[in-house]
Amino acid sequence: MKKTSVIVVGAAAAVGVVGISFGKKIKTLYQSLNSFKDKNLAHTFQHTPEIQPTKKISRGEHVFSFAKEADMALADGFTYQDVFYPCEKFMEDTETSAMIVVKDDVIKYEKYFFGGGEGTLFSSNSMGKSFVSALFGIAVAKGDVGSVEDPIGKYIPEFVGTELEKIPIRACLKMASGIDFDEEKDMSGFSLRTLLGFPAMKVISKYGVQEPPYTYRRYQSINTEILGQVIVNATGYSLAEYMEKNLWQRIDAEHDAYWTLSNGKELAMGGLSISLRDYARFARLYLNEGNYNGEQILPKEWVRDSLDISEAYAKPGSNFDAYNAIGYGYQWWVPEGEQGEFMAIGVYGQWIYVNPSNRVIIVKTGADPDFMEKGYELKHVEFFRAIADSIA
């Protein structure tokens, strides 16, 4: 998740204006890039639909309400590599913009900073990948997509006749597609070409294959873009439309959500804006193995497979790569441990943490320019564990 270039969330924000006037495009590009200056991050991540082109995802008629208790005292702190970190200080140091702790459908802690509140929509950044995974599970369950073993060329015409044609969908879900793409070196070029109006799948079709699928896990946001396009082509709906009908209204979300557009299409790699409690409602779906108040929205098998890191390339520390310190399933991060935890993670400090053993959900959003700091992810795992273990 660290490898995702800032240009994905910065320059790509302006992609949707291609085809309008050149002057307006430049103005929007400047506004987008300016919004990602360190001093502007907190505001940007709470006002994305006002800054970037988006598509609305409407909530339904009903709202699932968590019970609410007075804020509990957080754990005193946690230890990482023999260093003790006080929880409150850690939240401050990581520029936390909001955090909620839910246990057994009861909100135990909920605080907002930088002017946010219950109705604030916080940017997902790459946490949005986990939502795409959920939509994919629904598409498979409904029969819109035949199987995760299908080749991506079956659904994306631009890949027919290319080296990418026979890559299994599942390899993209697992970030093990083998596509010859480097997140740090190639993302800026990808974003620039799409900014100039080239269709994303046409651009991706030009990349070759560096190894057979399932050889290594390499974090590549274009894998999620491919998954999003498969859903769109297979269902005939845009991602926002498909999410609204098949996920958002079915989990009784409290607020409308918004999906950032790139060239008029939803940015699958990470463009959602969602309220804190609604992130928790989404996490609750996975905590309950795809069941929402008696309705099986996602098959249990999909949730199980999404969190499976038994293959060598999916395990924590695979490929001897520091970026793979945490295991990876179907667009979900799975840390080493015995509690069955899993996470959605976005750049600049966006987190959904689920601990099935303790029945705890934690959502933490941030505006942290130091998210590339060594050990950042593993520190957060210990922080979340300390909180989950401390709740009565």
Backbone hydrogen bonds in HBPLUS format (Angstrom, degrees):
<---DONOR---> <-ACCEPTOR-->    atom                        ^
c    i                          cat <-CA-CA->   ^        H-A-AA   ^      H-
h    n   atom  resd res      DA  || num        DHA   H-A  angle D-A-AA Bond
n    s   type  num  typ     dist DA aas  dist angle  dist       angle   num
A0008-VAL N   A0005-SER O   2.91 MM   3  5.63 157.3  1.97 118.6 124.9     1
A0009-VAL N   A0006-VAL O   3.13 MM   3  5.53 121.5  2.49 105.7 117.7     2
A0010-GLY N   A0006-VAL O   2.80 MM   4  5.86 129.1  2.06 143.2 159.2     3
A0011-ALA N   A0007-ILE O   2.94 MM   4  4.84 107.6  2.48 106.7 124.1     4
A0012-ALA N   A0007-ILE O   2.94 MM   5  6.31 160.2  1.98 168.7 175.3     5
A0013-ALA N   A0010-GLY O   3.05 MM   3  5.43 145.0  2.17 105.9 116.3     6
A0014-ALA N   A0011-ALA O   2.90 MM   3  5.62 158.6  1.95 119.6 125.8     7
A0015-VAL N   A0012-ALA O   3.11 MM   3  5.07 160.4  2.15 102.7 108.9     8
A0017-VAL N   A0014-ALA O   3.10 MM   3  5.83 167.9  2.12 122.0 125.9     9
A0018-VAL N   A0015-VAL O   3.13 MM   3  5.93 174.6  2.13 128.1 129.2    10
A0020-ILE N   A0017-VAL O   2.97 MM   3  5.63 156.0  2.03 141.0 142.2    11
A0025-LYS N   A0021-SER O   2.96 MM   4  6.22 151.9  2.04 148.4 156.9    12
A0026-ILE N   A0022-PHE O   2.98 MM   4  6.28 160.8  2.02 154.7 158.3    13
A0027-LYS N   A0023-GLY O   3.03 MM   4  6.22 158.7  2.08 144.9 151.1    14
A0028-THR N   A0024-LYS O   2.89 MM   4  6.08 159.6  1.94 149.4 154.5    15
A0029-LEU N   A0025-LYS O   2.87 MM   4  6.07 157.5  1.92 148.9 155.7    16
A0030-TYR N   A0026-ILE O   2.90 MM   4  6.11 162.4  1.94 150.4 154.7    17
A0031-GLN N   A0027-LYS O   2.94 MM   4  6.18 159.5  1.99 145.8 151.8    18
A0032-SER N   A0028-THR O   2.86 MM   4  6.04 156.2  1.91 148.8 155.2    19
A0033-LEU N   A0029-LEU O   2.93 MM   4  6.15 170.5  1.94 156.7 158.6    20
A0034-ASN N   A0030-TYR O   2.90 MM   4  5.98 157.6  1.95 148.9 155.7    21
A0035-SER N   A0031-GLN O   3.05 MM   4  6.16 140.6  2.21 137.7 147.6    22
A0035-SER N   A0032-SER O   3.14 MM   3  5.15 124.4  2.46  93.7 107.8    23
A0036-PHE N   A0033-LEU O   3.15 MM   3  5.42 151.5  2.24 103.6 112.0    24
A0037-LYS N   A0034-ASN O   3.21 MM   3  5.57 162.1  2.24 114.8 114.7    25
A0040-ASN N   A0037-LYS O   2.80 MM   3  5.38 150.1  1.89 120.8 130.6    26
A0041-LEU N   A0038-ASP O   3.34 MM   3  5.43 163.0  2.38 106.6 111.5    27
A0044-THR N   A0040-ASN O   2.90 MM   4  6.05 166.2  1.92 160.1 164.8    28
A0045-PHE N   A0041-LEU O   2.89 MM   4  6.07 167.6  1.91 164.6 165.3    29
A0046-GLN N   A0043-HIS O   3.14 MM   3  5.32 154.6  2.20 105.3 113.1    30
A0047-HIS N   A0044-THR O   3.14 MM   3  5.20 159.2  2.18 104.8 111.2    31
A0123-SER N   A0045-PHE O   2.92 MM  78  4.94 148.3  2.03 137.4 145.0    32
A0050-GLU N   A0047-HIS O   2.93 MM   3  5.49 147.4  2.04 117.7 127.8    33
A0051-ILE N   A0048-THR O   2.88 MM   3  5.08 144.3  2.01 108.5 119.7    34
A0052-GLN N   A0048-THR O   2.87 MM   4  5.86 165.6  1.89 176.5 176.5    35
A0261-LEU N   A0053-PRO O   2.82 MM 208  5.55 164.8  1.84 145.5 144.1    36
A0055-LYS N   A0259-TRP O   2.82 MM 204  5.15 141.8  1.96 130.6 142.3    37
A0259-TRP N   A0055-LYS O   2.86 MM 204  5.15 154.3  1.92 139.3 147.8    38
A0057-ILE N   A0257-ALA O   2.70 MM 200  4.91 157.4  1.75 151.3 145.5    39
A0257-ALA N   A0057-ILE O   2.89 MM 200  4.91 163.4  1.91 143.9 147.5    40
A0064-PHE N   A0252-ASP O   3.02 MM 188  5.20 163.6  2.05 134.0 133.6    41
A0067-ALA N   A0105-ASP O   3.09 MM  38  6.41 155.5  2.15 163.8 159.7    42
A0107-ILE N   A0067-ALA O   2.76 MM  40  6.05 174.3  1.76 149.6 149.1    43
A0069-GLU N   A0107-ILE O   3.08 MM  38  6.08 164.9  2.10 163.4 162.4    44
A0072-MET N   A0108-LYS O   2.81 MM  36  5.80 155.0  1.87 161.8 170.5    45
A0087-CYS N   A0076-ASP O   3.11 MM  11  5.95 154.6  2.17 116.7 124.2    46
A0078-PHE N   A0085-TYR O   3.01 MM   7  5.43 150.7  2.10 138.2 145.0    47
A0085-TYR N   A0078-PHE O   2.77 MM   7  5.43 165.9  1.79 166.5 171.5    48
A0080-TYR N   A0083-VAL O   2.91 MM   3  5.34 159.6  1.95 152.2 154.3    49
A0083-VAL N   A0080-TYR O   3.07 MM   3  5.34 155.2  2.13 109.5 117.3    50
A0090-PHE N   A0086-PRO O   2.87 MM   4  6.06 152.6  1.95 153.3 162.2    51
A0091-MET N   A0087-CYS O   2.94 MM   4  6.24 156.5  1.99 154.9 160.3    52
A0092-GLU N   A0088-GLU O   3.15 MM   4  6.42 155.4  2.21 142.3 148.7    53
A0093-ASP N   A0089-LYS O   2.81 MM   4  6.02 163.5  1.84 153.0 157.8    54
A0094-THR N   A0090-PHE O   2.99 MM   4  6.08 142.7  2.13 144.6 153.2    55
A0096-THR N   A0091-MET O   3.14 MM   5  5.43 163.9  2.16 163.3 163.2    56
A0095-GLU N   A0092-GLU O   3.14 MM   3  5.29 156.8  2.19 112.8 113.0    57
A0367-ALA N   A0095-GLU O   3.02 MM 272  5.49 147.0  2.13 142.0 151.9    58
A0097-SER N   A0365-THR O   2.82 MM 268  5.47 161.2  1.85 125.0 131.2    59
A0113-PHE N   A0097-SER O   2.80 MM  16  4.79 156.3  1.86 146.3 138.6    60
A0365-THR N   A0098-ALA O   2.96 MM 267  5.32 161.0  1.99 146.4 152.7    61
A0099-MET N   A0111-LYS O   2.98 MM  12  5.60 152.5  2.06 156.4 161.4    62
A0111-LYS N   A0099-MET O   2.99 MM  12  5.60 159.0  2.03 156.6 163.3    63
A0100-ILE N   A0363-VAL O   2.94 MM 263  5.35 151.9  2.02 148.7 157.6    64
A0363-VAL N   A0100-ILE O   3.04 MM 263  5.35 156.8  2.09 146.3 153.7    65
A0101-VAL N   A0109-TYR O   2.82 MM   8  5.02 155.0  1.88 145.6 145.8    66
A0108-LYS N   A0101-VAL O   2.77 MM   7  5.53 154.3  1.84 154.9 163.5    67
A0102-VAL N   A0361-ILE O   2.81 MM 259  5.06 168.4  1.82 156.9 160.3    68
A0361-ILE N   A0102-VAL O   2.80 MM 259  5.06 158.2  1.85 151.1 157.5    69
A0103-LYS N   A0106-VAL O   2.93 MM   3  5.28 160.1  1.97 148.4 149.1    70
A0106-VAL N   A0103-LYS O   2.92 MM   3  5.28 148.7  2.02 112.1 122.0    71
A0104-ASP N   A0359-ARG O   3.22 MM 255  5.85 151.9  2.31 155.7 161.5    72
A0116-GLY N   A0113-PHE O   3.15 MM   3  5.66 168.8  2.16 119.1 122.6    73
A0120-THR N   A0117-GLY O   3.02 MM   3  5.28 161.3  2.05 113.2 119.3    74
A0122-PHE N   A0274-ILE O   2.76 MM 152  5.31 155.2  1.82 134.7 130.3    75
A0274-ILE N   A0122-PHE O   3.08 MM 152  5.31 160.9  2.12 136.0 133.2    76
A0124-SER N   A0272-LEU O   2.76 MM 148  5.23 155.3  1.82 159.3 156.3    77
A0127-MET N   A0124-SER O   3.04 MM   3  4.98 160.0  2.08 128.5 125.4    78
A0128-GLY N   A0125-ASN O   3.12 MM   3  6.13 168.5  2.13 129.2 132.0    79
A0129-LYS N   A0126-SER O   3.06 MM   3  5.50 158.9  2.10 111.1 116.6    80
A0130-SER N   A0127-MET O   3.10 MM   3  5.81 142.5  2.25 117.3 124.7    81
A0131-PHE N   A0128-GLY O   3.06 MM   3  5.16 129.4  2.32  99.2 112.5    82
A0132-VAL N   A0128-GLY O   3.13 MM   4  6.54 152.1  2.21 149.5 157.0    83
A0133-SER N   A0129-LYS O   3.01 MM   4  6.35 151.3  2.10 144.9 152.8    84
A0134-ALA N   A0130-SER O   3.12 MM   4  6.39 150.4  2.21 136.9 143.9    85
A0135-LEU N   A0131-PHE O   2.94 MM   4  6.29 159.7  1.98 151.7 156.8    86
A0136-PHE N   A0132-VAL O   2.88 MM   4  6.12 147.4  1.98 145.7 155.3    87
A0137-GLY N   A0133-SER O   2.95 MM   4  6.27 152.8  2.02 147.4 154.5    88
A0138-ILE N   A0134-ALA O   3.01 MM   4  6.36 151.6  2.09 149.0 156.6    89
A0139-ALA N   A0135-LEU O   2.91 MM   4  6.17 156.1  1.97 145.1 151.8    90
A0140-VAL N   A0136-PHE O   2.94 MM   4  6.23 152.3  2.02 151.5 158.1    91
A0141-ALA N   A0137-GLY O   2.99 MM   4  6.15 161.4  2.03 143.3 148.9    92
A0142-LYS N   A0138-ILE O   2.87 MM   4  6.06 150.0  1.96 151.7 159.4    93
A0144-ASP N   A0139-ALA O   2.86 MM   5  5.02 125.0  2.17 157.4 163.8    94
A0145-VAL N   A0139-ALA O   3.13 MM   6  5.55 157.8  2.18 119.5 119.4    95
A0143-GLY N   A0140-VAL O   3.07 MM   3  5.08 146.7  2.19  99.4 109.6    96
A0150-ASP N   A0147-SER O   3.14 MM   3  5.39 162.8  2.17 105.3 110.7    97
A0170-ARG N   A0148-VAL O   2.73 MM  22  4.90 144.1  1.86 159.9 148.7    98
A0169-ILE N   A0150-ASP O   2.91 MM  19  5.95 153.7  1.98 168.0 169.4    99
A0154-LYS N   A0151-PRO O   3.04 MM   3  5.65 160.0  2.08 115.9 122.1   100
A0152-ILE N   A0167-ILE O   2.89 MM  15  5.90 156.3  1.94 161.3 163.3   101
A0155-TYR N   A0152-ILE O   3.14 MM   3  5.69 151.7  2.22 113.1 119.9   102
A0156-ILE N   A0152-ILE O   3.06 MM   4  6.19 139.2  2.23 147.2 159.4   103
A0153-GLY N   A0165-GLU O   2.93 MM  12  4.20 147.2  2.04 145.5 138.0   104
A0159-PHE N   A0156-ILE O   3.02 MM   3  5.82 162.4  2.05 124.9 130.0   105
A0160-VAL N   A0157-PRO O   3.07 MM   3  5.41 155.9  2.13 112.0 119.2   106
A0162-THR N   A0159-PHE O   3.04 MM   3  5.39 156.6  2.09 136.1 133.9   107
A0165-GLU N   A0162-THR O   3.25 MM   3  5.54 160.1  2.29 109.8 115.2   108
A0167-ILE N   A0164-LEU O   3.14 MM   3  5.61 169.1  2.16 121.7 125.1   109
A0171-ALA N   A0168-PRO O   3.05 MM   3  5.41 132.9  2.28 105.8 117.5   110
A0172-CYS N   A0169-ILE O   2.89 MM   3  5.32 129.8  2.15 109.4 122.7   111
A0173-LEU N   A0169-ILE O   3.06 MM   4  6.48 154.4  2.13 150.6 158.7   112
A0174-LYS N   A0170-ARG O   3.03 MM   4  6.25 144.6  2.15 144.7 153.6   113
A0176-ALA N   A0171-ALA O   2.77 MM   5  4.92 167.0  1.79 164.0 161.1   114
A0175-MET N   A0172-CYS O   3.17 MM   3  5.00 164.7  2.19 103.4 107.8   115
A0218-ARG N   A0175-MET O   2.90 MM  43  5.76 145.4  2.02 163.1 173.3   116
A0214-TYR N   A0176-ALA O   2.82 MM  38  4.92 165.5  1.84 149.0 153.9   117
A0210-GLN N   A0178-GLY O   2.75 MM  32  5.61 148.4  1.85 166.5 177.4   118
A0181-PHE N   A0179-ILE O   2.87 MM   2  5.64 125.2  2.17 112.1  95.7   119
A0180-ASP N   A0208-GLY O   2.81 MM  28  5.23 176.1  1.81 131.5 130.9   120
A0186-ASP N   A0182-ASP O   2.73 MM   4  5.28 162.9  1.76 154.2 159.3   121
A0190-PHE N   A0186-ASP O   2.99 MM   4  6.26 159.6  2.03 154.5 160.7   122
A0191-SER N   A0187-MET O   2.86 MM   4  6.04 167.7  1.87 154.7 157.8   123
A0192-LEU N   A0188-SER O   2.91 MM   4  6.04 152.7  1.98 143.1 150.9   124
A0193-ARG N   A0189-GLY O   3.02 MM   4  6.20 163.8  2.05 149.7 153.2   125
A0194-THR N   A0190-PHE O   3.06 MM   4  6.33 163.1  2.09 152.1 156.8   126
A0195-LEU N   A0191-SER O   2.81 MM   4  5.91 145.6  1.93 140.8 151.6   127
A0196-LEU N   A0192-LEU O   2.99 MM   4  6.28 140.1  2.15 143.2 153.2   128
A0196-LEU N   A0193-ARG O   3.17 MM   3  5.12 125.3  2.49  91.7 105.2   129
A0198-PHE N   A0193-ARG O   3.17 MM   5  5.78 159.2  2.21 151.5 145.1   130
A0197-GLY N   A0194-THR O   2.97 MM   3  5.05 156.5  2.03 102.7 109.7   131
A0202-LYS N   A0199-PRO O   3.10 MM   3  5.34 122.0  2.45 103.0 117.5   132
A0203-VAL N   A0199-PRO O   3.06 MM   4  6.42 153.3  2.14 153.5 161.7   133
A0204-ILE N   A0200-ALA O   2.90 MM   4  6.18 164.8  1.93 155.0 158.9   134
A0205-SER N   A0201-MET O   2.94 MM   4  5.97 146.1  2.06 138.9 147.8   135
A0206-LYS N   A0203-VAL O   3.17 MM   3  5.69 157.4  2.22 112.0 118.5   136
A0207-TYR N   A0204-ILE O   3.00 MM   3  5.59 160.5  2.04 118.2 124.1   137
A0215-THR N   A0212-PRO O   3.30 MM   3  5.94 138.6  2.49 142.4 141.1   138
A0223-ASN N   A0220-GLN O   3.00 MM   3  5.78 155.3  2.07 119.6 126.0   139
A0224-THR N   A0221-SER O   3.05 MM   3  5.45 126.6  2.34 106.2 117.9   140
A0225-GLU N   A0221-SER O   3.23 MM   4  6.67 150.7  2.32 143.6 152.2   141
A0226-ILE N   A0222-ILE O   2.94 MM   4  6.19 150.9  2.03 145.7 152.6   142
A0227-LEU N   A0223-ASN O   3.04 MM   4  6.40 156.6  2.10 144.6 150.6   143
A0228-GLY N   A0224-THR O   2.91 MM   4  6.16 160.2  1.95 150.8 155.6   144
A0229-GLN N   A0225-GLU O   3.04 MM   4  6.30 155.0  2.10 145.0 151.2   145
A0230-VAL N   A0226-ILE O   2.93 MM   4  6.24 151.7  2.02 152.5 160.7   146
A0231-ILE N   A0227-LEU O   3.10 MM   4  6.43 160.2  2.14 151.0 155.2   147
A0232-VAL N   A0228-GLY O   3.07 MM   4  6.36 162.5  2.10 148.5 153.1   148
A0233-ASN N   A0229-GLN O   2.86 MM   4  6.01 171.6  1.87 154.8 157.0   149
A0234-ALA N   A0230-VAL O   2.85 MM   4  5.86 154.6  1.91 149.0 156.4   150
A0235-THR N   A0231-ILE O   2.96 MM   4  5.92 149.1  2.06 148.6 155.2   151
A0236-GLY N   A0232-VAL O   2.90 MM   4  5.48 152.5  1.97 144.1 150.8   152
A0242-TYR N   A0238-SER O   2.90 MM   4  6.11 164.5  1.93 155.8 160.3   153
A0243-MET N   A0239-LEU O   2.86 MM   4  5.97 156.2  1.91 148.6 155.2   154
A0244-GLU N   A0240-ALA O   2.91 MM   4  6.01 160.0  1.95 148.0 153.7   155
A0245-LYS N   A0241-GLU O   3.17 MM   4  6.33 167.8  2.18 151.3 153.2   156
A0246-ASN N   A0242-TYR O   3.00 MM   4  5.87 161.6  2.03 145.0 151.0   157
A0247-LEU N   A0243-MET O   2.91 MM   4  5.05 145.5  2.03 135.7 139.3   158
A0248-TRP N   A0243-MET O   2.74 MM   5  5.83 160.2  1.77 150.6 156.9   159
A0249-GLN N   A0244-GLU O   3.25 MM   5  5.90 160.2  2.29 143.0 146.5   160
A0250-ARG N   A0247-LEU O   3.12 MM   3  5.16 126.1  2.42  96.5 111.3   161
A0251-ILE N   A0247-LEU O   3.03 MM   4  6.24 131.4  2.28 153.6 164.2   162
A0258-TYR N   A0273-SER O   3.20 MM  15  5.18 152.5  2.28 138.3 145.6   163
A0273-SER N   A0258-TYR O   2.84 MM  15  5.18 138.0  2.01 151.9 157.2   164
A0260-THR N   A0271-GLY O   2.65 MM  11  4.73 168.4  1.66 142.0 145.6   165
A0267-LEU N   A0260-THR O   2.89 MM   7  5.87 157.4  1.94 163.3 161.2   166
A0262-SER N   A0265-LYS O   2.48 MM   3  5.08 160.4  1.52 151.7 157.2   167
A0265-LYS N   A0262-SER O   2.99 MM   3  5.08 163.9  2.02 108.2 113.0   168
A0270-GLY N   A0267-LEU O   3.23 MM   3  6.05 170.1  2.24 122.3 125.3   169
A0279-TYR N   A0275-SER O   2.99 MM   4  6.35 146.7  2.10 150.6 159.7   170
A0280-ALA N   A0276-LEU O   3.17 MM   4  6.55 151.8  2.25 143.0 150.8   171
A0281-ARG N   A0277-ARG O   2.87 MM   4  6.24 141.6  2.01 140.5 151.7   172
A0282-PHE N   A0278-ASP O   3.03 MM   4  6.29 155.3  2.09 146.1 151.4   173
A0283-ALA N   A0279-TYR O   2.97 MM   4  6.31 158.7  2.02 148.4 154.4   174
A0284-ARG N   A0280-ALA O   2.88 MM   4  6.09 146.3  2.00 143.6 152.9   175
A0285-LEU N   A0282-PHE O   3.09 MM   3  5.33 132.5  2.32 102.3 114.2   176
A0286-TYR N   A0283-ALA O   3.06 MM   3  5.38 121.0  2.42 103.2 116.4   177
A0287-LEU N   A0283-ALA O   2.89 MM   4  6.20 155.3  1.95 151.3 159.6   178
A0288-ASN N   A0284-ARG O   3.03 MM   4  6.12 146.9  2.14 144.0 150.6   179
A0290-GLY N   A0285-LEU O   2.73 MM   5  5.02 148.2  1.83 154.6 157.6   180
A0289-GLU N   A0286-TYR O   3.05 MM   3  4.94 149.7  2.14 113.1 110.0   181
A0291-ASN N   A0288-ASN O   3.09 MM   3  5.42 161.8  2.12 112.9 118.6   182
A0297-ILE N   A0290-GLY O   2.89 MM   7  5.63 123.8  2.21 160.1 165.9   183
A0298-LEU N   A0290-GLY O   3.11 MM   8  4.33 170.3  2.12 125.9 129.0   184
A0292-TYR N   A0295-GLU O   2.71 MM   3  5.11 167.2  1.73 147.9 151.0   185
A0295-GLU N   A0292-TYR O   3.09 MM   3  5.11 168.4  2.10 110.8 113.6   186
A0302-TRP N   A0299-PRO O   2.95 MM   3  5.24 126.9  2.24 102.6 116.4   187
A0303-VAL N   A0299-PRO O   3.26 MM   4  6.72 159.5  2.30 155.6 159.8   188
A0304-ARG N   A0300-LYS O   2.90 MM   4  6.16 165.4  1.92 155.4 159.9   189
A0305-ASP N   A0301-GLU O   2.82 MM   4  5.97 166.4  1.84 148.1 152.0   190
A0306-SER N   A0302-TRP O   2.80 MM   4  5.90 145.9  1.91 144.9 155.0   191
A0307-LEU N   A0304-ARG O   3.20 MM   3  5.51 143.5  2.34 104.1 113.6   192
A0308-ASP N   A0305-ASP O   3.27 MM   3  5.05 168.1  2.29 102.5 105.4   193
A0330-TYR N   A0306-SER O   2.83 MM  24  4.39 152.9  1.90 117.4 125.8   194
A0314-ALA N   A0311-GLU O   2.93 MM   3  5.38 143.7  2.06 112.8 123.9   195
A0315-LYS N   A0312-ALA O   3.36 MM   3  5.54 154.1  2.43 104.7 111.6   196
A0328-TYR N   A0314-ALA O   2.97 MM  14  5.22 151.7  2.05 141.7 149.8   197
A0318-SER N   A0315-LYS O   3.18 MM   3  5.52 144.7  2.32 138.6 133.7   198
A0317-GLY N   A0324-ASN O   2.59 MM   7  5.24 157.8  1.63 145.6 148.5   199
A0320-PHE N   A0317-GLY O   3.31 MM   3  5.57 140.7  2.47 132.3 129.8   200
A0321-ASP N   A0318-SER O   3.28 MM   3  6.35 160.0  2.33 130.8 130.0   201
A0324-ASN N   A0321-ASP O   2.87 MM   3  5.29 155.9  1.92 113.3 121.4   202
A0327-GLY N   A0334-VAL O   2.87 MM   7  4.69 127.8  2.14 137.2 134.0   203
A0334-VAL N   A0327-GLY O   2.81 MM   7  4.69 166.1  1.83 118.8 123.5   204
A0329-GLY N   A0332-TRP O   2.83 MM   3  5.22 168.6  1.84 158.9 162.9   205
A0333-TRP N   A0343-MET O   2.81 MM  10  4.96 167.4  1.82 161.0 158.1   206
A0343-MET N   A0333-TRP O   2.70 MM  10  4.96 151.1  1.78 148.1 155.1   207
A0342-PHE N   A0354-VAL O   3.12 MM  12  5.50 148.1  2.23 145.5 154.1   208
A0354-VAL N   A0342-PHE O   2.95 MM  12  5.50 158.3  2.00 167.8 172.7   209
A0344-ALA N   A0352-ILE O   2.94 MM   8  4.99 148.2  2.05 134.8 144.6   210
A0352-ILE N   A0344-ALA O   2.92 MM   8  4.99 149.0  2.02 146.1 147.2   211
A0346-GLY N   A0350-GLN O   2.83 MM   4  4.61 152.9  1.90 135.4 136.4   212
A0350-GLN N   A0346-GLY O   3.07 MM   4  4.61 172.5  2.07 135.7 133.8   213
A0368-ASP N   A0348-TYR O   2.99 MM  20  4.76 166.3  2.01 133.2 130.5   214
A0351-TRP N   A0364-LYS O   2.77 MM  13  5.07 144.2  1.90 149.7 159.8   215
A0364-LYS N   A0351-TRP O   2.98 MM  13  5.07 156.7  2.03 135.6 143.1   216
A0353-TYR N   A0362-ILE O   2.75 MM   9  5.04 166.6  1.77 160.5 163.9   217
A0362-ILE N   A0353-TYR O   2.84 MM   9  5.04 162.4  1.87 151.9 155.5   218
A0355-ASN N   A0360-VAL O   2.82 MM   5  5.11 169.9  1.83 161.5 162.5   219
A0359-ARG N   A0355-ASN O   2.85 MM   4  5.73 112.2  2.31 140.0 159.0   220
A0360-VAL N   A0355-ASN O   3.04 MM   5  5.11 158.8  2.09 141.3 143.2   221
A0373-GLU N   A0370-ASP O   3.03 MM   3  5.60 163.8  2.05 122.5 125.0   222
A0376-TYR N   A0373-GLU O   3.14 MM   3  5.49 149.8  2.24 139.8 136.2   223
A0379-LYS N   A0375-GLY O   2.90 MM   4  5.96 153.2  1.97 157.3 164.7   224
A0380-HIS N   A0376-TYR O   3.23 MM   4  6.44 155.7  2.30 139.9 146.0   225
A0381-VAL N   A0377-GLU O   3.01 MM   4  6.41 148.9  2.11 147.4 156.5   226
A0382-GLU N   A0378-LEU O   3.22 MM   4  6.49 159.2  2.27 145.4 148.9   227
A0383-PHE N   A0379-LYS O   2.92 MM   4  6.20 150.7  2.01 147.7 157.1   228
A0384-PHE N   A0380-HIS O   2.84 MM   4  6.07 167.4  1.86 157.6 159.2   229
A0385-ARG N   A0381-VAL O   2.95 MM   4  6.13 158.4  2.00 146.7 153.3   230
A0386-ALA N   A0382-GLU O   2.98 MM   4  6.09 155.4  2.04 142.8 149.0   231
A0387-ILE N   A0383-PHE O   3.20 MM   4  6.52 155.8  2.26 147.1 152.9   232
A0388-ALA N   A0384-PHE O   2.87 MM   4  6.11 170.8  1.87 158.0 160.7   233
A0389-ASP N   A0385-ARG O   2.86 MM   4  5.94 159.0  1.91 150.9 156.1   234
A0390-SER N   A0387-ILE O   3.09 MM   3  5.19 137.6  2.28  99.6 111.7   235
